[in-house]
Amino acid sequence: QWARNSGFVRATSRQFLFANWRTGEFGYDIPLAPETYEMRLFFISQDRVGDEKLGGFDVLLNGEPLLTSFDANTSALGADVADEKVFRDITPGQDGFIRLRFWNRAGAPALNALEIVPGIPGKLRPIRIITQPTSFVDHKGQRWRADDYYVNGLSSTERRKVSGTEDPELFSAERYGHFQYAIPVDVRGRYTVVLHFAEFYFGPQLQGDGGVGSRVFHVFCNGQTLLKNFDIYKEAGSLRLVTKTFSGIEPSAQGKINLTFEPVVNNATISGIEILDESS
């Protein structure tokens, strides 16, 4: 184990996860009850930006291939970008252990963190994100995690309650600008993407004044156009929640739901994101 001290890590709000590496050839033997689990492995490239080179290593789970020739730099699209691999339906072997092995291939293995939590058989646990620095539990008891997995954009500091929802404080902030989210999921699933928007700036009684046409943007996901020339104010006016739902989204080869928010007029914006596994 050794400390990583090469600067800020992009695409994560949890810098502490990437403060250290375990490197070399190594393994973990984790005793668990005979249940179904969800596992997340956290990586960042050992290369420095501008000095990337070809690498890759293998990860085995209970003797079976889990990742082959895995390269964190290639998977994350940058040597300073966090990467996270997600696996559902993880079960211990007959001996009651989850046994992970990290082996050399083109480069030395390196792992930053590992998480195993109770899972849902056949399905990834729901992912819910709000654009705020702290998590939130809604009126249904569902936990929304703090803003994460983004690159670029700015986060609002002012909070405004919105109508059209039973949780007005849940969607009271925004990430705005020109930005992306790369949300890790199990590569085997198909997912419903739910996007929550509100107009906080434009409108007769708000700071930006204006109205229809003041904010227009596109939203793309894994090669698909989800929203084109989207205008929140045109649909709902100011300070009212607008929710858009998209089904059948396939993850990328790296196991990501990649969302790009591209401005057309002024800034794009988002207040909440849900990723729901469609597996029955």
N, C-alpha and C positions, 0 to 999 in steps of 0.2 A: 504494500500500500504506500502511495506517495501523494503529496499535495500537488494540486494543479494551481498554478499561479500565473496564468497567461491572459488575464483580463476578463471582461464582461462576456457572458454567454447570451446569445440572442435566442429568441423563440421560447423563453421560459421566464416565469415570474419567480421561480424557486432556485435562485442561484446556489443555495447551500447544497443542493443535490449534486452539484458538479464541482465541489471544492476538492475532491480527492478521486484518485483512480486506484483500482486494483488491477495490476498488469502481470504479464507472464502467462504461463499455463497454470490454470487453477480450477477449483471446483467448489461447489456448495452442496452440502447434504442437509436438507431442511426437513425436520420431522413434522408431519401434519396429520390431522384426523382424516379418515377416508371420506372426504367430501369433494365438491367441485369448487375450483378456485379460478381467479383471474390474476394473471401475472404481468407485470410491467418491468421491462429492463430499460435503464437509462444510460445513454452513451453521449460522448462528445469526442470528436476526432483528436488524436494525439498530435496532429500536425498543427503548425502555425499558419495563419492566413498568408497566402503568397508562397508558401513552401510545401504545398500539398503534394503527396506522392501516393502511388498505388499501394493499397494495403488490403487486408481482409483476413478474417478468422472465422472459425466454426464454433457454434454453440450446440451442444447436445443436451436433450432432456430425457432422463432415464434411459440413456443409451441410444435414443433416436434423434436424427437431425432436427434441430429447431431453426437455426440460421446457418447458411452456408456461404462462405466467402463474404461475410458481412463487413462492410466498410462504412463507418459512421459518417465520414465526410461526404461520400456519394449519397447516402441515404438522406442526410439532413440538408443537402445542398449548401454546404459551407463548413469550413473547419472551425468556425466559432459559433455554430448553430447547434442547439440541443437536439438530440434525437431520442425517441421513445418507441419501443416496440411492445405491442400489446398482444396477449394470447389468452383466449377464453378456453374453458373446458380443460383446465389443468388439474390432473389428479395424481396423488402419490402412487408409487409402485406398491406391490404386494408387501414390501417390507416397511411401508409407512413413511417413505421418504420421497421428496422431490430432489432428484440428483441432477445438478447442472454441471457441465464440463465445458471449459473454454480452451480451445486448441489453436495453436499456430497454423496458419496457412501461408498467405503472402505477407502477413504482418503479425505482430504480437497482439493478443487479445487485450482489451481494456474495458472495464465496467465501472460506472460511476455510482449506480444505485440499483436496488432491486426491491420490488414491492409485490407481495402476494396478499390478496384479500378474498373473502368469501365471494363466490361467483354465482351466476344464474345458469343452470345447465342449458347448453345450446344457444346461449345468447350473451352478448356483451352488456355489462351494466350501462344504464343511460349516462351520457355525458352532458352536463348542463353547465354553461359558463355565463357569467354576467361580467360586464365591463366595469367592475369595481374592484378595489384592492382587498376586500374581505369577502368571505363566503356568506351565503344567505340560505335560510330554510324557509320555503314558501308555505302557504296556508294548507297545502296537501302533505306537508312533511317532507317534501323533496329538497335535497341539498343542491344548491348551485355553487359551484366553485368560483374562486376569484379569477379575474382575467388572466389568461394563460395562452400559450402557443402562438402568439402574434409576433409579427415582424412589421415595424413601422407604425405610423399613426400616432395620435395623441389621445390621452384619456382626459375626459372632462373632470374638473374638480368640484363644480357646482352640482348640487342634487336638486332635481325637480320631480315632483310626483306626477304621474301620468294617469289618465283615465282609461277605461276600457279593459281593466284587469283587476282581479281581486288582490293583487300584490303590487300596489302602486310604487312602493319603495324598491321593489326588485329591479325594475327597469328605469330607474331614476337617473342613470348616467349613460355615457356613450364613449366608444372609441371612434375617432373621426380622422379624416385625411385620406391618404392613399395607402392601403395596408393589406395584409394577408394573415390568414390563420392556417396552420397546418396541424390538424387535430388527429392524433394517432388512434387507430382502431385495429381490430383484428382483420387481417386481409381477406378472410374467408366470408365475411358478411356482406349484406346489402343494407343500406341505411336510409332512414328518413332524416332529413335536415330541416330543422325548424329555426327560422330567423325572426327575431323580434326587433322592431324599429319604433322610434318616436322622434318627432321633430321638436327639438329643444331651442332652436335659435331663430328660425324664421316664422313670421306671423305678425299680425297687426299689434299685438300687445307684448311682443318679445323684442329682444335686443336687436335682432337682425332685420326687423320689419319685413317687408316683402310678402311673398305668398307662393302661389303656383309657379313653378319654374325656377325658384330660387335655389333649390338643391336637386340635382339630378345625377344619378350614378348607375353603374352596372354592377352586377354580382355574378361571378363565374365560379364554377366548382368542378374540378377534375375534368376539364375540357368541355363542360356544358355551360350554356348561358342560363342562369337561373332567373335573373331579372335584367331587363334592358330598359334604359332610360327611366329608371324608377324614381318616382316623386312622392315622398311620404306625405307632404302637405296636400297634394292633389287628392290623395286617397282618404285622409283622415284629419287634415288640419294640424294644429299644434297640440302638443302635450297629450296625445292620444295614441295608445299602442296599436301598431299594425303588425300582424303576424303572417308570415308566409311559410308554407309547408311544401317540401319537395321529397318525393318518394323514389325508391329504387336507385339510390346513388351508390355507385361502385367505388370502393377505395382505390387509391393508386397502387402501383406495384410495391411501393414502400410502406403500404398500410396507412395512408393518410387521407383524410378529407381536407382537401386544399381549397380554401375559400379566398377569393380575391375581390376586393372592393375597390372599384376604379371610378374616380370622379369624372363627370361630364361637365357639370356646372357646380362650382364650389366643392365642398368636401363630401365624400361618402361617410356613412355613419352606421353603427350597429349598437344595440343595447343588450342583446342576449342571444345565445346560440344553444340549440339542443341537437344532439346526435343520438338517434334511437335505432337500435338493432331491430330489423324487420323479421329475423328468424322466428319461426313459430315454435 
